[in-house]
Amino acid sequence: MKVVYRSFRTDDLARIKEITVAAFDGVSIDRNIDDLLGPVASQSWQQRKARHIDADLSREGATILVAAVEQHVVGYVSTWIDRASGQGFIPNLAVDQQWRGTGIGRQLIDAALEHFRQQRVAQVRIETLEQNAVGQSLYPAMGFHEVARQIHYCMNLDGADRDATS
Ligand SMILES: CC(C)(COP(=O)(O)OP(=O)(O)OC[C@H]1O[C@@H](n2cnc3c(N)ncnc32)[C@H](O)[C@@H]1OP(=O)(O)O)[C@@H](O)C(=O)NCCC(=O)NCCS
């Protein structure tokens, strides 16, 4: 099956969010928060995670590249550019479960890197969670260097999280 890599169109957005919500189950900070502290926020982790795509698109020099099979979007990578620093960022990457393991994720990152080169970006940043085995394997394999690890904290203000254990 031929996979086509192209820039996203506005009518891809709903499908990109659908892939995002399915793909980040288990590898999302928002999902971790709901699991540990309960669904306290007024939106579910799925709604919050889907809105990350809107946030990605609102950034400077933003674009999303999609992988499509017979017009059907099966994966995407989001990008934005900090022109002042010359750094490119890859905030989100996901491939539909059915299409994983066939090289699409790697091709999407390659497409993002090519996009950044064309935009004269000097350095590219990407991040992953410690619980994400694929990210920790794929990104170094593609040439990224680990530069830092970060710990995320969250608390409920109504005291409902007092019994939560990490
Ligand atoms: C990350 C993701 C986009 C990769 O997509 P993919 O199309 O399956 O990627 P590829 O087929 O190009 O494979 C990528 C590499 O991951 C490796 N890989 C797959 N599953 C793995 C696992 N559980 N542990 C370690 N490596 C794994 C593959 O062997 C491959 O390595 P290679 O290219 O050196 O052979 C996909 O797994 C996904 O959508 N995951 C959920 C969302 C996510 O984690 N996004 C990234 C957030 S940082």
The ligand as a Gaussian input file, in Angstrom:
#p B3LYP/6-31G(d) Opt

LIG

0 1
 C        5.868000       6.581000      17.988000
 C        5.079000       6.143000      16.765000
 C        4.599000       7.380000      16.016000
 C        5.991000       5.337000      15.841000
 O        5.246000       5.055000      14.682000
 P        5.578000       3.765000      13.758000
 O        4.972000       4.031000      12.430000
 O        5.200000       2.511000      14.433000
 O        7.151000       3.886000      13.654000
 P        8.134000       3.003000      12.761000
 O        7.417000       1.878000      12.102000
 O        8.864000       3.969000      11.882000
 O        9.083000       2.375000      13.854000
 C        9.830000       3.213000      14.635000
 C       10.820000       2.441000      15.460000
 O       10.240000       2.107000      16.711000
 C       10.649000       0.802000      17.072000
 N        9.693000       0.276000      18.014000
 C        8.424000      -0.085000      17.799000
 N        7.844000      -0.493000      18.946000
 C        8.801000      -0.381000      19.910000
 C        8.820000      -0.617000      21.316000
 N        7.728000      -1.055000      21.981000
 N        9.955000      -0.375000      21.985000
 C       11.058000       0.100000      21.350000
 N       11.085000       0.350000      20.019000
 C        9.967000       0.106000      19.316000
 C       10.687000       0.082000      15.756000
 O       11.494000      -1.064000      15.841000
 C       11.290000       1.140000      14.829000
 O       12.698000       1.141000      14.910000
 P       13.615000       1.024000      13.585000
 O       13.098000       2.067000      12.626000
 O       14.992000       1.318000      14.070000
 O       13.385000      -0.360000      13.113000
 C        3.865000       5.245000      17.154000
 O        4.350000       4.157000      17.912000
 C        2.802000       5.974000      17.950000
 O        1.924000       6.620000      17.379000
 N        2.872000       5.868000      19.273000
 C        1.881000       6.497000      20.170000
 C        2.070000       7.981000      20.227000
 C        3.479000       8.322000      20.613000
 O        4.078000       7.703000      21.463000
 N        4.008000       9.374000      19.946000
 C        5.329000       9.855000      20.228000
 C        5.291000      10.687000      21.445000
 S        6.903000      11.145000      21.998000

